[in-house]
Amino acid sequence: MQVVESGGGLVQPGGSLRLSCAASGFTASDNLMQWFRQVPGNEREPVVGLDSMNSMLHYKGFTGGRFTVSRDNAKNTVYLQMNSLTTEDTAVYYCLANIRSTVVWGKGTRVAVSS
């Protein structure tokens, strides 16, 4: 079982970016899928999640609607849509799959917001 993130890169302030989390070895739609991020020097923090009932979970500090999560069941992929990005959103973004008693982390994708 694994998840692989992609889609990171350099974006200007105010811009948008969509990250992908491709799941393999399990069905993403059957499990809670979460996005985390880690700013250099800080702890990894949860951003948003999507459960098996297709309910979006927003975590503390990310309730303003700039970050949304969606899923493509045919591609077994979860997406993180990020809008109105600021320099403070520069971080490594990770996908986490909660599969019964197991958690599967991806290796992350780096997002840099800079002019």
C-alpha positions, 0 to 999 in steps of 0.5 A: 500500500502506498500513496504518492504526492505530486503537483508541487512547485513554485507559484506566485502569491495569490495563485492556485495549485492542485496537488494529487495523491495517487493511492495504490494497494487499497481503495482511497474512497474506503478510507479517511484520506488527509493532507498535512503540511510541514513548514520548515522548523515547524511540526507537521500539521493537518490541513484537510481530510476527506472521509469515506462518506465524502465529508470534508474535514477542515482542521484548525487554522484551515477553515477559511475555504482556501483549501479543499479536497476532492477525490476521483474514484476512477483514478483512486486519487485524492486532490488538494486544491489550494487557492489564494496562496501566500508565502506562509503556505510554503511547505512540504505537503503530505498525503496520509491514508488511514487504513483501519489500524494502519497509516500510510504516509507519502514522501511529500511534495514541495510547494513554494509560494514566492514572487 
